[in-house]
Amino acid sequence: MSRILDSGDIDRALKRIAHEIIERNQGISDLLLLGIPTRGAILSERLARVISSIEGGIPSGTLDVTLHRDDLRLRPPRPLSPTSIPSIGIEGKIVVLVDDVLYSGRTIRAALDALGEIGRPKSVQLAVLVDRGHRELPIRADFVGKNIPTSASEKVSVLLQEIDGQDGVDIEAAK
Amino acid sequence: MNHLLSVNDLSKEAAISLLTTARELGVVSEGGHKKLPTLRGRSVVNLFFEDSTRTRISFESAAKRLSADVINFSAKGSSVSKGESLKDTAQTLQAMGADAVVIRHGASGAAQRLADSGWISASVINAGDGTHEHPTQALLDAFTIAEKLEISNFEFTGLRVGIVGDILHSRVARSNVLLLQKLGAQVTLIAPPTLIPVGVHSWGVDVNFDFDSAVGNLDVVMMLRIQSERMNELFFPSAREYSRSYGLDKLRLDRMTARSIVMHPGPMNRGLEISADSADSQKSVVLSQVTNGVLVRMAVLYQLLSGASSL
């Protein structure tokens, strides 16, 4: 197992992503962040804090995609995580989805479906801490903390203070 | 978990997980109004050998809101009236590809029989078997209590719940006693001695024959329906006397504590076990029970049907 991002790297990546989001959208009007539980939701909160310190307050919420997953029948039942959409809604807004690792792209597909159930955003962008490749769907991230080339048998773990007691991204070789 | 036959199939953790799932489903489906694609392609059979309005409709809406296909079967007007056995009926449904069978039957243990017999491979959900159990009713009652009394973690320690009326014939009471105790509540059964089951001392509940002395000390008053269809003998001298002693009328309602709530599994016999005043009062959460019933049944179907079928 080796650590590819430490706590400082994660902070810097989030700061850069925050600036990129503001730059790309020329400010934060009509912008809102939606984190995908569990760790995406935490990253989204952190990102919202960074953006707030640069540009002013930005609404942030969570979006559970479990009910829209296409692999439900391949695994034991998953517990649901909270969904909380900011009160301003997503209609006509620019939604930035935030997740920890982008891999097959299936979670993001489920998230797009889940969003479609809630409303019609003006546009949807994607921010991820780690992009490890191996996409199975035509999906890409707009903002990436770090691109990490991996083999499919390796395991990437994102650790965050709020859940795991420390910050870091580890990569574990195939067994 | 393959089947839901009894509240005892659930550990405390599993019950809380189901209730939490129901709450999240309520959020994402906007109170159950929006359709979710989760169980697309799965089919749920409502196999009802006894009359029912809300339970059947509730299961039907729950399944439909998760995009499952629903087949409704009621014994009336089916081959059951030609003498077809439960086994043949069940196997017919299996052959049609049912993934879950929601069964209500007049015989206690019918759901267990269906689940254990090996006749079918579908998940079996008990929607009321005789005087035995009605686990989804208990779950929706617990969900409603938590919602109305603002207990977000479903820990009911210290909560005082009175179940009033026909305990003897009530599967709702049995399931509720099991679940409420699991969640930590203190349950008091309030009924005339003739409507208290034999062996109740082993349930770990308090029994009180005097509603008036109990009503002021309860956080939840759960009224039960007087089940005239199961009453082959006289259990009390007259309906009026029962109503006078064990009915929730305006006087008793006024003596309840400020935050307490009134529940009833329905259908209500207005004027018998519950007066119209009480049924329509601010304290009555009867309609919330119905609404929450759909969410809880969605959670049960999700839990039983969403995972890999071999598990």
Interface residues (C-beta under 8 A of the other chain):
Chain A: D64 L67 H68 L72 R73 L74 R75 P76 P77 R78 P79 L80 S81 P82 T83 S84 D113 A114 E117
Chain B: S17 T20 T21 E24 L25 V27 V28 K34 L36 P37 T38 Y302 Q303 L304 S306 G307 A308 S309 L311
